[in-house]
Amino acid sequence: MGTTKSQGSSSAVRTSAFLLCVLILAQHAAAATVNVGGNSGWTLGLNYKNWASSTKVRPNDSLFFKYDARLHNVMVVSKSDYDNCKTTSPWSKHQSGKDMIKFTKAGTYYLICGVGTHCKAGMKVAVTVRF
């Protein structure tokens, strides 16, 4: 009898571990690439607040910023730096013109263009990542 109970417990543990692995793999497989600004990309003249409010971003999704690297960049900044368009202490700076930024945790992330007065002209976006 003891052997049967042990085998049943062992089987339940294996099944639980398998289901956990499937869930983790499904979450990674479902990760998407989100084009910031849609077809317009990362540029001046787009209302990023409207864009962000209609865009779903989940943990492990990647934000893709496409822009002319001679004219723009992307900086991940604090909320305070976002609000004030402060470019002196970004958490990260990207400037390839084809930047992929992945956020693995839920929360709101703040991104700006650090070139000239582009941020003050509206080239900034707050993206909320949620499950």
Order of alpha helices (4+ residues) and beta strands (2+ residues): alpha-beta-alpha-beta-beta-alpha-beta-beta-beta-beta
